[in-house]
Amino acid sequence: MIEVKVRYFASLRDAAGTEQETVQTDAGDLAGLYRQLQSRHGFSWPQAHLRVAVADDFAHWDDPLREGSEVAFIPPVSGG
């Protein structure tokens, strides 16, 4: 198990009920972490519609998780 900090934006933040949390996970990559959190919080966004970032840099879903990483899940947003 590793510990990572997760930040949520827009509708993901609303669904999680928090802007950020620290989680313990055994997920091997970013996609696995999202699946775990999607199940926990009931996120409706499919992974293909989101962006993921690690340490403020966009990342790939198959990138491995590392202890202490800060991961952000970013849904599409619209402006007006």
Secondary structure, DSSP 8 states (H G I E B T S, - for coil): -EEEEEEE-HHHHHHHTSSEEEEEE--SBHHHHHHHHHHHHT--S-GGG-EEEETTEE--TTSB--TT-EEEEE------
